[in-house]
Amino acid sequence: GVGLTGLGLLGSLEGDTGGEGGGSAAGPVILFFGLGLFVGSWMYDVIGSPFAVKDQNDKILGKKPFPYDLDLQLEKDNQQIKCLLVKHF
């Protein structure tokens, strides 16, 4: 978003050099999309972060089942430790 905004600003400024020959209309369009992408992603982060934190806290505190199981097995015969991590879908 920041890169597109900068590119749009450069394109807008380049089109305003003397008023002759009419500059390209791509500068303001790129600027608009760059600002929209930057502000939109920022708003998504601001609005969505409390929900993501609550969901993660619920998993840690046991209110929701944690999506992974860890199974450790010790085999005394071979003196091996087996670790199994299972992801539940």
Residue, then its C-alpha position, 0 to 999 in steps of 0.5 A: g500500500v505504501g509503495l503504491t501510494g508513493l508510486g501514485l504520488l510520483g506519477s501525479l507530480e510528474g504529470d504536473t510539470g508545466g501543464e503541456g502535453g497532459g500527463s497520464a491519469a494513472g498517477p491519481v488512480i494508483l495513488f487512490f488504490g495505494l491509499g485504499l490498500f494501506v488504510g484498508s489493511w490497517m483497519y482490518d488489523v485494528i478491528g480484527s486483532p481483539f477477536a484473534v487475541k480472544d480466540q488464542n486466549d480461549k485456546i490457551l485457557g482451555k475454553k476451546p480445544f487446542p488444535y494440536d495433541l502432543d504425545l510423548q512415548l518412552e521406550k525403555d528397550n531401545q532407550q528412545i523417546k518418540c514425539l508425535l504432534v497431531k493436528h486436528f481439523 
